Amino acid sequence: MSSEREDLIHRITETQRGLGRLFAQHHSPLFTSNLTMRQLKVVMLLAINGSSSGQELAQALGVGLGTVTGIVDRLVAQGLACRHEDPHDRRVRRVELTPEGTALIEEINNAGHEHYRRIMDHLDLDTLRSLDHVTRSIRDVADKLVRGEDACGDA
């Protein structure tokens, strides 16, 4: 890779980290909740997947089923998740978010979007157009990488 390319990637990455630190200074529900990192991961997985079995969660987290059971027990006790029988296999218990768990995820997402929106409200139209183009390009490459396609662009 060219030295200019490496320098640009480094600068962009550092800028994104700086934005992350600025966002973290706001009292987002992400930082004010009492969730551990593993609990937050489970809540996020459930928000993405709708529901999951304990085995699916264990695999996604790279931990044993016993560990997942403890994490889910604590989420259930906090009113963020619930368990129910799998309609297709009565031996399997599925976990899903309660309305309170869904509301927490929405609060976290909305807080981040609000901070980002306030920044964008201060950008001129040309900058917003450029940002739109760049973010769509990043999304297109990310989509290709997820699908396993060659995502190489101009070098």
PEQUI-V860220 format. One record per run of one state. SS is the DSSP state (A for helix, B for strand, O for the rest). FROM is the first residue (numbers start at 1). LEN is the number of residues. If there is no record, write none. Layout:
<<SS,FROM,LEN> <SS,FROM,LEN>>
This chain:
<<O,1,2> <A,3,23> <O,26,3> <A,29,4> <O,33,4> <A,37,13> <O,50,1> <B,51,3> <A,54,8> <O,62,3> <A,65,13> <O,78,3> <B,81,6> <O,87,2> <B,89,9> <O,98,1> <A,99,22> <O,121,4> <A,125,23> <O,148,8>>
